[in-house]
Amino acid sequence: MKDDTDSSDPAEKAKKKKDKKEKKKKEKKAKKDKKKEHKRKNHSSENETPLKRQRCEPESSCTEKEVSTRTHTQQEETTADPLAQYNRNNPRPLAESSSLLKPEDKDTDRCVTLLLFYQYVEPVWNEEQYQEALRTAETLATSHKLSGRMRVAREGFNCTLTSKNRTDMYNFCQALRDWNDVFYKTEFKFTHDLPSAQAFPQLKVIPVVELVHYGLEGRKAPPIAQYSGVHLEPTHYHQKLAEPNTVVIDVRNHYEAVIGHFQPPAATESGEAPKYIDPKMRKSTEFPAWLDNPETQKELKGKQVLMFCTGGIRCERASALLKYKMATDPVVKDLGIKGVYQLQGGIDKYFKEFPDGGYWKGKNYVFDKRFSHAPLLKEEHVPEAKPDAPISSCESCGKPWDKFRGKQRCYTCGVPSLVCRDCLESKTKPRCDLCVAQNITSKREWREKEQREIDEYEKRSKARGVLLAASHTENPNNVTRLFLKNMCRKNMTDAILLDFLPGITHLVWKNRAGEFTGQGWVEMESPEAAAAAVARTGEVVLGRALHIKFDPPDGKDVWPPPHSKV
């Protein structure tokens, strides 16, 4: 007698056989994926160096076959986000080096590992995600016993960290990747065997609006994924430095550039020799105006543009801004720029690849306890090295000098002063070379010059319709009351403010004595109007940058008060 479950239908038998085969195939794949995930998670704890340092080729240099293989791999993924799965399976390798020529000979004092990394996030995190990122940054760094600075914004992380246990540092990096897949794209750069005195004393997690303050927060910032320059690994960047008709833009501050920078070869076989350009900025907020300057644009006309900075992060926004203008600004379009490239990993990674310095001259200014350093084979503490003579000089007495020490700053603009030991001990207070060259003699003159340049840049950009402006800020609590400050006490009127901020229904800006002190409160017609107003914080009205923020009523007083309707 046949079993009731048996079927004599050939089609049904074939279907059962096929289902059984598919089931076995899925089980086999799940087992394989589980094994791969387990191996990945335990990789850093099983090895002192979890990821072997590799040389990454630029995206544009991939062969057609490699691109095809990569695309095919992504298409085979069955997850909801194939690209994220690809990044998990192909994390960016670590970039590592020692501060010693012979690490095996190090003494016990050289136990510090320095970690540099940044990661932009697009689209930016919302407020809830941002608060989680701040908590996670502190929790992970603390649990792995790290010290240093973590700048955390809604647009990502920018970190300089130290540890006396490199395994803790490796595990921290993996923990970040386990927390958020975006960090599989991050390039973690390590410098080992530093003296114990160069460890940071404590951990600071710093909430910021921008990872690098360009004044391009929110919607003012061109998307990096869409507009950033071509990232070149140090070897390829080194080759580009020698090409004719090239300008090399140093997007660091002038006080950093003065002690060391790239010096491209003077002669080429054909065409104009490559040229190094120092924009002579005191801070990054000056870069947009410098880039828009007609004199700058003459330098860029018909050239290929190379950019570099300490670790790569400042080039992200700088190159994206230039390429955005190349796509949208008719003036920049007509310049015929031949391409925009940036140094992957910055000067830090270039030194790892070229310990003899390559085309670098002088020292690299850094924002950690080293203060500055040279390529390994030119470091003073390395016996076999041949250090370069300083390319800079003391701002007070003029003798060759390249060490920033103490907290000495220019008394007019506030940038670090390059002062020799003797002048420092004599408590000399010189102006920086930029203030001397620009004949700036007071803080007021410096602030006026800075504001004038920003105003002129925004005026030109708005006239050409190319200034990205913030259109809204998130307002999850639907607040409609705003607090305003830094208004011009002499000339601000109801009419001027209402024209600047459409949607005001109520206005209170006098204190109990009936005086206007440059600040006040407004009620907006809707949460959307309030969000749009807050997005305009920092814009200049009557020569002053207006500060606007949400300020919900506390319930102690009637809001809006009687007779405040406009």
JOJOLIN-V668420 format. One record per run of one state. SS is the DSSP state (h for helix, s for strand, l for the rest). FROM is the first residue (numbers start at 1). TO is the last residue. Records with the same first field share a line. If there is no record, write none. Layout:
SS=FROM-TO ; FROM-TO
//
This chain:
l=1-9 ; 42-42 ; 47-58 ; 62-63 ; 77-81 ; 90-94 ; 99-102 ; 106-111 ; 121-126 ; 144-146 ; 154-155 ; 164-165 ; 180-180 ; 186-188 ; 195-195 ; 199-202 ; 208-217 ; 221-223 ; 228-229 ; 233-233 ; 242-245 ; 251-253 ; 258-259 ; 263-274 ; 279-283 ; 293-293 ; 301-303 ; 309-312 ; 329-329 ; 334-339 ; 344-345 ; 354-359 ; 363-363 ; 366-371 ; 374-375 ; 379-392 ; 394-399 ; 401-408 ; 410-415 ; 417-420 ; 426-432 ; 438-442 ; 465-480 ; 486-493 ; 501-503 ; 511-515 ; 525-526 ; 535-539 ; 542-543 ; 546-546 ; 551-564 ; 566-566
h=10-41 ; 43-46 ; 59-61 ; 64-76 ; 82-89 ; 103-105 ; 127-143 ; 166-179 ; 181-185 ; 196-198 ; 218-220 ; 224-227 ; 234-241 ; 254-257 ; 284-292 ; 294-300 ; 313-328 ; 330-333 ; 346-353 ; 376-378 ; 421-425 ; 433-437 ; 443-464 ; 494-500 ; 527-534
s=95-98 ; 112-120 ; 147-153 ; 156-163 ; 189-194 ; 203-207 ; 230-232 ; 246-250 ; 260-262 ; 275-278 ; 304-308 ; 340-343 ; 360-362 ; 364-365 ; 372-373 ; 393-393 ; 400-400 ; 409-409 ; 416-416 ; 481-485 ; 504-510 ; 516-524 ; 540-541 ; 544-545 ; 547-550 ; 565-565
//
